[in-house]
Amino acid sequence: MSRDSNQVWRLELTEEDKKFIDTILNKAMESKVDLVVFPEFSIPEKLHTKISEWTKQNDCIVVAGSTNLERDKKFYNTSTIFHNGDPYRTEKAKLSPYEVSNIEGLGPSESENQLYLQNTLIGNLGVMICADEFYHETRAEFLKLDLDILCVIAFQNKAMEHHQSINEIVKEAKQGIYVVYCNALCESYSDGSSAFFGNLYREVHNEFIDAGFTQNDGIENRIIEIPAIPGCIIVECDLDNKLVTLPNRDGRRSNVTVERPFVFKDDSLRQLEINELKQRNEKGKEQKKEEYQPTIPSVKLFTSKYIGRQDDIDYLKEFFSNKGKHFLLLYGVGGMGKSHLLYECIKEYKGKTFFFHAVSPNEEFSLNKLYELCLLPKLEGKKSIEEKQNQFIEKFQENNVHLILDDYYEVQLPEVKSLLPKLIGLGRGKMLLLSRIIPSNINHLRNDFLNHKILPLLEESFKTVIQNYAVIKCITLTDEEIHLIYEKAQGYPLGGQLIVDAKPYSPNLNELLNDISKYEAELDPEGKDYSGRLLNRIFQKGEPREIKLLCEFSALFGLSEIETIQQLPSYNLKLFEGLHARKGFVDMDAQGKFSSHAMIRDFSYSRLQDREALHLKMAKYFEGKINGRTDEDWKYLNEAILHYSKTREEELLSFKYRVERKFESRNIKGLIDKSITRTIRNCLTLINLYPD
């Protein structure tokens, strides 16, 4: 790959590249496939005539990668789709930073010319070129088209980012969709890992994981992936059944059939054996090193459809887009749908990136933490809380910070609580707080700042939510039963879901409903008492070992990987699958990390026995994983600090001494990294441990 005189990228094919293309086309002809997809930048214009002729002789559509073509004295990254010899061209809407030229007037341009093909031999077909797939506006437009197959062609060095994003496209497509991700494999430029995505029955997906076709990493809509080697995959998919049914009514048991991937070597294709696939996946896991991620996680992802509340959606979207609005408190009962509403609105937001943090009840959320979240420099020397707060307000506005704090009601430290009255007067940047109630120290000022209450669902929307939830739980409910649940829960979604969860522990629904009172928001504004009574019933009659594991899980901070969860004393795979897959008390995000709803987490943590011993065990686990000063080591240090802070003071002091020796915390210059963000992280991590 290199830039030409017009500063656009060009690929010079080697003889091996040409043989590879010929081999793929021959395999496609032999297998009588309907669609062949090549990656971005892989097919130069001089090969278009050859591919056009090939499609005349074979009833097959070819997405011929992309190349920069000239139109109206400008160059556009263009993908050409051939069928029966005819070319159909679609252009890239959003350029990646690596495509943009630093020489004014040169390089490729962004385009508004995108097309899709209707009623082809493979249904409705769309093509997105690499970076286009990351932009909400282009994704939203393609999702409106009722596509059967979407091809995402790429030249991307972090394929996993595409995998995670495409996984969400499959979830969002209401009528179902298949997505072909075709990524180039080109030395340090692009790392391959092409894959096929779609809806798949859980039991079939598990078979594919066991066979090594895909990985168990939380990307549940990825069906098969090519290892990072030159080759191809062949997939047969049912265009009439892009969605799965519960229970599985598919006579073939699966809507997708796959072959083992083919590897290109010695000018021919060889099919990989199952043991080779497994070995390659295991080797890839060993070699893969997780990059440093800021302590700011992404907004929690939701897979279920958001029902109702259009007025709330419009209100929040208007706050995001209105440059004159800087502070909003979104409040409502825990489990009313605040976090889901946030996800629904921010997934299409196109403005400045928000930092996001969910406050944990186990966490001492301090002013230092706020500085860290917003990547703001702290005041040097000893300053009063008033001075620190004023500095934060000043720097927040100077840097036009956008921050979302979820579960703000969990904040306990006075230094952060007393900051709130100052935040409501922000004149620049944006701050969104999600809380169960209006905090007492600004309740008297509620007419002086933007605040919006999330109310219970209307009955029709509530019925839809509960019916969908019951289907997932494999519980059958009549319309009359759902109406009775509505009468008890009064439109409170989490309350209704917990009633469904509690139903298996009661002789019948009527007995359960007679035993609980109606939800009254005025008497229980946080929903703690109502959800607590239902959870208490489940805890009393549920599987004791599952309940014990759930209580231990509640002691973990933020999102947790399965390796961390395996350190819990009561961990057992079957028990954890029960909490996640059957009970739904533990959620998994698109990255394969686990968490619980705040109401469930709070209740479970309040019933956790011997908390200190568990926190000490987890603290020692994370400390034991620190081997140096890499990004992973700093991540483990952060986790260890959080857990040691919940142990006896002498344990924390001893840990501080060990960290001082290992990280040389007095050597300030030693904390400086090439990356400014990492330097700030290094300093603030140790400030959390040594606040004085």
N, C-alpha and C positions, 0 to 999 in steps of 0.2 A: 504493500500500500504506500502511495506517495501522492503529493499534490502536483498537479500539472501547472502550466503557465497561467491558467485562469484561477488557480488556488482552490480547485475542487479535487476531491479524492478520486484516484483511479487505481484499479487493481490490474496488475500485469499477471496474466495466467501463466503458470509453468506448464510443461508438458504433462506432469503428473496431475495437475488441476484439470486439464482438458480430458485426460483419460478418466478421471473421476466423474466428470459430468457425463461423458459418454456411457460409462458403466451404470450410472444411476438411471439414465434414460432407457438403456437396454433392460434393466431390471423392471422398470415401470411397464415397459411393453410386454415383457414376459409375464408379469403378474396381473396385467390388464387393469391397472389402477385408473381411477378417474381424476386424480389430482396429484401433481408433483409440485413441491415447494422448495425453492432454493433461497439461501440467506441474502441479506442486504449486501450490496457491492460485489456479489459473487459472479454475476453474469454481465460482461461488458457488451456494449452495443453491437460489436462486430459478430457476436454469436446469435443475435436476434434472428437473422435470416435462417440459420440452421435450426433453431428451435421452432420457428414458425413452420418450416417444412415438416418437422417431426410431428407437430400437432395436426397437420393435414392428413398424415398417414395413420395417426392413432387418435381415437376418440377420447382425448384426454386434455384437461386444462393444465397449463404450466404457469406457475407464478415464477417468472424468471428473475428472481432476486431484485436488485435495483442497480442503477448506475446514474451518474449525473448527465442529464440531457439538456441541450440548449433549446430554449423557446423564448421568442421575443427578446433576444439579446441578453437573456438571463439563464442561469443554470439552475435546474431543479433535480433533487434526488428523486428519481422516477422509477417506479416498479411497473413493468410491462407484463400483462397477463395475456397469454396466448391461448386461443381455442380455434380449431379448424383453420389455422393459419392467420387468423385475424388478431391484431394487437389491440389491447385496451389498456390505457395508461392512467395511473393514479400517482399523485405527487405528495411528497412529505410535507406535512403541515408545520411541524415544529423541529427545528434543527437542534442537534446536540451541541454543547460548547466546543467539542472537538472538530465539528464541521465548519464552524464560523471562522472566516479569515480575519486576521488582524490588519490586513491591507484594505483600506476603504475602497469600495467599488468592485472588489473581487470576491470570489467565493460563491457558494450556492445561496439561493434565496428560499424563504419559506413560501408555501403555496396554499391557495384555497381550493385548488382543483383536486378533490378526492371523489372517487366513484366506487360503486359496488355493482355487482352483476346479479340480476334477478333471473329466477327460473332456469338456471343452468342444469346440467346433468347431476350436479351436487347441490341443488337448491340455490338459496341466496348466498352469495360469496362476497366477503369484504377483505381488504388488505390494509394493514397499518404498518408503517415503516418505523421501526425501533422507537425513538423517543416519543412519537405520537401516542403510543400506548400509555405513557405515564401522565398525559394531560387529561384532566377531567372533562374538559369541553369536547375534545375529540372522542374520548371514550363514550360520553353521553350521546353524542350524535350517532355513533355506530350502533349503540345499544337500542336506539329507536328504530333501526332498520329491520328488525326481526330476521337477523342473519341465521343461517344454518351453520355456516363455517366461517370463522374469522382467522385469517393468516396474519401473524405478527412476524415480520422478517427483521432480523437484527444483526448488528455488528457491535456486540456489547461485551464488555469485560467482566461484568458482574451479572451473570445470567440469573442468579437467584433473585435479584430485584424484580426482574420480569416475571419469574415464576410466581412470586408473591402477589404481584399486581394482577396477573392474568387469572390467578385463583379467585380474586375478587370479581373479575368480569363474569366468570362462570356463575358465581353466586348471584350477581345482580341481574343476569339475563332471565327475565320472567318466563319466557317460552323455552328456555334451554338453549344452549349453544355449544359447539365444539370449537376449540381454539388450537390452531397449529402454531407452535412457536419454533421458528427456524433461525438459529443463531450460528454465525460463522465461527470456525475454529482457525484462528490465525495468530500463532505465536503469542506475543504479549498484548495484542490488540483486542482479541475476542476469545472467549473461553468455551465456546460450544454449548453443550448441555441443552440441545434442542429437545423439545418435549411435546406431548399431545395432552390436551386438557378437556375435561367434560364432566358431566354428572355420572356417577357410577355407584352401583350398589355396594354397601359397606363390605359384604362378605367377599365380593369380587375384588374390591380394592385391597383387602387383606391378602388375597391370593397373589395379587400382583406385587405387593410388598415382599411377601415370602419368596417369590420367584426372582426378586432383584430388579424387576422392571421399573420400580419407583421406590422412593425412600419414605420412611415413617418420620417425616420432619414437620408435620402440621399442614402441609400443602395438600389437602385432601382431594382436590379436584384435578391433580396431575395424575394421569393414567400411566404413561410410560415416558421414560427419558433416555436419550442416547448418552452413554458415558462420554467423557471428554476425549473422543477419538474420531477420526474421519469415518463416516458411515451413514446409515439411514435406518428409518423404522417404517414399517408398513402397518397401517391400522384400518380396520373395517368398522364403520360406525352406522348406526341405525338413525337416519335423518327423521324418521317419524316418531321416534321416542328419545328425544334429547333430554327429557326429564325422567327421573326414576319415580316409581310408585311405591308407596308404603301400604301394605306389605308388597314384596316383589311379585308382580303378576306377569313378568316377562317369561314367556315359555322357554326362551333360550337361556334364562337366568342372568343375561347380561346384554346391554345395548351396545357394547363395544367389544371387539375381538382384536387381539394384538398378536403379532409374531415377535419372536426374539430379535433384538436389533442385529443389524448387519454391520460388519467392520470392513473398511476398504484397505486392502493390503495386497501388494504384488499384482496390481492392476486388475483385481477381482474382488468380489464381495464374499465374505464368509460369515455365516450366522454364528453368533456367540452362543455358547452353552450356558446353562443356568448357573453352574458353579463359577464360570468366568464372570458373569454379571455380579454375583454376590461378592466375589473377591474384589472386583473393581470398586464396588460401592463401599466395602469396608476400608479399602486402601484410601479412597477419597476422603472418608471420614477422618482417618488418621492424619492425613496431610493437611486437611482444612483447618486453618487457624482463624478463629473468630476475631474480626477487627473490633477496635474500640468503638463502642457506642456511647454517646453522652448519657448522663443519668436521666435524661428526659425521654421517656418512652413515647411511642406514637399513640395517638388517640385510640382507645380500645376499639377493636373491630367487632362488628356484629354481623352475623350471617343471616339472621331472621329478618323478614321484611318489617319495616316500620309501619304500623297501622294507625290511621287517623291523625289527629293533631295538626292539620294543615295550617291552622292559625299560628300555632307555636313554631312550626317550621318557617313560615313567612317572617315571623317576628325575629327569630334568631338570624336568619339569612340577612335580613335588613340591617341588623347590628353589625354583622361582619363586613358588609359592603359600604356602610355609611362612615365616611371619613371624619365626620363630626362627632361620632359617638365613641367613647373611650373606656367606659366602665359599665358592666352589666352583672347583676346578681340573678342567676337562674335558680329558683328554689322550688322544692316540693318534696313530698314524702319519699324516703328511700325505697326504690323499686317502682317509682311512678313512671320512669322512662327518661330521666334527664340525660344520662350518658348516651343512651341510644339516640335521643334527639340530637345531641351534639354530633355524633358520628354521621347521622343522616344529613346534617347541614354542612359539615366541614369537608366531607369527601368531595364536594363539588366546588369548594372555595378556591378561588384563583389568586388571592392576594398574598401578602407577606406571610411567611411561615410562622405558625404559632409554636411556642414551647408549651409542653403539656406535662402536668404532673398530677398524679392521684395521691392525695395525702393518706398515709397509712396510720391506723390507730397505734401501731407499734413504733411509730417514728416520732422523734423529737424534731418537729418541723420548725426550724429556726430562721432568723434573719440571714444567717450565713447560707442556709439552704436556698433561700430566695435569690441571693446574689449569685450563687452557683448555677441555679436553673436558668437565669437570664444572662449568664456569662458576663456579669458586671464586675469591675474591679472593686475590691473592698477598701474601706478607709484604712490607712495605715495608723498604727499606734492605738492606744486605748481611747475609745470614744464612748460617750454615753449612748444609751439606746435611742434617745431623741435624735442625736446627731447621725447615727447609723440609718434611722428611718428616713430622715430628710435627705441624706445622700442617696438612698435607694430610690426615692421618688424622683429626685433630680436626674439621676443617671437613667432610670427607666424611660423618662420622657425624652432625654437627649438622644438615646439610642433607638427610640421608636419601637420599644419591645412589645411583642404580642405574646401574652401569657394566658393559659387556661389552667386553673386549679380546680380539680374535681375532688369531691368529698371534703370541702373546706371546713365543714363542721368538726372535723377531726383535729383541727389545730388547737393545741393546748397552751403553748407558751405565750405569756403576756406580751413579749416583744413583737410577736407577729399579730396577735389579736388587736393590740392597740394601734397597729399600723393601718387597720382597715378604714377608719374614718378619714384618713389622709388619702387613701387610694380612690375614694369615690369622687375626688376632685381632679383626677388626672386630666391633663389637657392635650396629651399626645400619647401615642401607643394605644394598645388595647388590652384590657384585662377582663376576663370572663371568670366568674366564680360560680361553681355549682355547689349548692348546700341544701340540706334538708329543711332548714328554717332560716329566717333572716336573723343573723347574729344580733345578740342583745345590744351591743355597743353601737349599732347603727340603725336599730329598729325605729328609734325616734326620728331618724332622718330619712325615712323611707320615701318621703315625697320629694327629696332633694337629689335622688339618683335613680338610674334605670334599674328596675327590678321586675321580674316576670315569674309568676307562679304557674307551675305545671299542675293542672287539675286532673281529677280522675277521668278515665275514658268514658265516652258515651256507650250505651249498652250494645249497639251494633258492633262498634269497634272492639269492645271488650270481648264479645262473643267470638269474634274472629281470632283474637289473640289467644284465647283459652282453647278454642278448637284446634288451632295449629299446634299449641303446646301439648295438648292431649294426644294428638297424632304422633308426635315425636316420642312421647312416653308409652305409646302403644296402649292407651286407655281410651275406651269408647264412652262418649258422653252424648246424651240426647239434648235437643234444644231446651227442653224443660229443665234438665239438670244444670245446663250452663246458665239458664236464667236464675235458678236458685243460687248458684255460685255468685252471680252478679249481685243479687240481693244482699248476700252476706258481705262480699268484698267491696260493694259500692263503687265499682269501676276501678278499684286499685289493682293494677296488673300483677304485681308480685304477690299480693294477697291471694288472688285467684289462682296463680300458679302453685303457691304453697298448699292451697286446698287440694289441687290435683295431685301434688306430691304426697299429701297425707292420706288420700283416699285408699291406697292399698293397705294402710294400717288400721282401717276401720271396717266393720262388718258391711256397711253400705254407706252411701253418700248422705242419706238423711240423718243417720246416727251421728256422722261427723259434723254436719251443719247444725244440728240441734245442740251440739256441745260447744259451739263457738258463737260469739256475739257478732253483731254487725260492726263493720269498721266505721269509726267516727273520727274524722280528720281533726275536728276541733279539739277533741280530748286527747288525741294521739298524733300530733302534727308531724312527728318524725317516723311514724309507722312502727316504732320499736316494739310497743306492747303487743300489737296485733300480729305482726310477723313473728315475734318472740313466742307467743302462745302456740302458733302453728308449728314453728320449729321445735319447740319443746315437746310437742306431741310426737313429731317425727323422731326426735332424739331418744324419747322414752321407748318407742316401739320399734325403732329401726335396728339394723344389724349393729351390735355394739362395736365390733372391730372397725366397721366402716366409719362409725361416728367418731371413734377415737382417732382414726387417721385424719378425718376432716378437721378435728380440733387441732391436731399437730400441724396440718397444712396451713391453718390460719396464722401460725407464728412466722411464716415466711414473708418476706418483704416484696411488694410489687409482683412482677411476673416471674415465674420460676420455671427453669428447665427440668426435664424429667430426671436428669442426673442428680440435681439438688434434692428433688422430692424423694428419690430413692434412699437418701440419708436419714429420713424420718424413721424413728424407732418402729412404728407400726406399719411401715410400707410393705405392701404386697400387691403385685400386679393386678390380680383379680379384684382385690378390694378397691384399688384406685380406678380401675376401669368401671367399677360399679358407681363410684362417685361421679365420674366424668360422663360415661356413655349412657348409663341407665338412669341415674338420679338427676344428672344435670347440675349438681352442686358445685362442680368444678368446670370452668370454661377453658377452651383452648383457642388461642389466637392464630393468625395466619403464619406466624413464625414457629408454631409448635410449642409455645410457652403457656403456662397454666396460671389461672387466678380464680377467685371466687367473687360473687357479688358482695358489695360492702356489708349489706345487712346479714348475709349468711356468715361472712368472715367475722364480723363483730360478735355475733351470737356464739359462734364456735370458739373464738378466742376467750370469751368470758367463761367458758366451761373447760378450758384447757387446764389440766392439772400439772403441777410441777413445771411451770413455764420457764423458770430460771435454768433448770437442768437442760431443757430442750434448747434454749437459746445458747447455752454454753457449748452444747454438742455441735450446733450448727456453726458457731463462731470458730471453734477449733477446726472444723471441717474446712471452712473457707481460708483460715490462716494456713492450714496445711497445704493448700493448693498454691500458695505464693512461693514462687521459685526464683524470682528476679524482679525486674522493674518494667516488664512488658505491659502492653495494654490490658491483657488478661489479668496480670498481677494486680494492677490498680483496681480493676473491677472486683476481684476477690477481696482486696483490702477494704473497699467500700462496704461490701456485705459483712465482712468480719466486724467492722466498726459498729454497724447497726445492731448486730447480735450481742457483741460484748457490752454495749450500752445497756442491755437488759439483764446483765448479770451482776454479781456482787462487785463492789468497788475495787476490792483487791485484785480481782480477775482483770478488770479493765486497766488498772495501773500496771500490772505485770505485762499486759499486752502492749501498752504504750511504750514500755521500756524495750520490748522486743522489736517493735516497729522502728523505734529510734535508731537501733543498731542496724537493722536490715535496710531501711530506706534513707538513712543518714539525713534525717529531717532537719538537722541544724545547718546542713550544707544547702543553703537556698539556691545557689547556682546549679546545684545538681538536679534541681526540679525543673530546669528550663528544657523545653523540648522544641524541636523545629516547628511543631504545630502550636499556635497560640492557644487553641482550644484545649489541647492536652496539657499545656503549661498551667492554665487556669485550673484544670481538673486536678493536677498534681498538688498544687498549693491548697486548694479548697478542701481536698480530701483530708490533708493533714491538719488543716484548721479545724475540721470537724472533730478530729481526735485530740488536738491541742488548742482549745479555744482561747487560752490565755496567751 
